Amino acid sequence: MIINTFARNLYIMKPSHIEHIGIAVKNLEESIKYYEEVLGLECYNIEEVKDQKVKTAFFKVGDTKIELLESTDPEGPIGKYVEKKGEGIHHIAFAVKDIDNQLKKAEEKGIRVIDKTSRSGAEGLSIGFLHPKSTFGVLTELCEDKNK
């Protein structure tokens, strides 16, 4: 009974799947070549998200996507990340329903949220981030496709 109560108190959301893994890169074109020519994946979408100061490229691996992120401004979040930590895995994104409620629930449970409400992200998704200081060092993105 104690375990069930404990688990219930920790429960916030139930993601349906990993939406994507975000990887910060210095040069999108060079990185795309690696994913296509070495791994044999196909880049199916390149998009700039101006308010996040980033250009993205997407690949599908089964039901999961890889999102490459190149900063369009050294002062943007990806530019600062690459300068401080170098290239590599930046975040993991989970698909959820009712994203604004999920962000609210996370904050109520003591999770530090970067976004109190969702905002527009690449591929038309609504997104919101949970701070890595509250998620065991992993920048966590919640995504919702409100068109589904």
Buried (B, 14 or more C-beta within 10 A) or exposed (E): EEEEEEEEEEEBBEBEEBBBBBBBBBEBEEBBEEBBEEEEBEBEEBBEBEEBBBBBBBBBEEEBBBBBBBBBEEEBBBBBBBEEEEBEEBBBBBBBBBBBEBBBBBBEEEBEBBBEEBBEBBBEBBBBBBBBEBBEEEBBBBBBEEEE
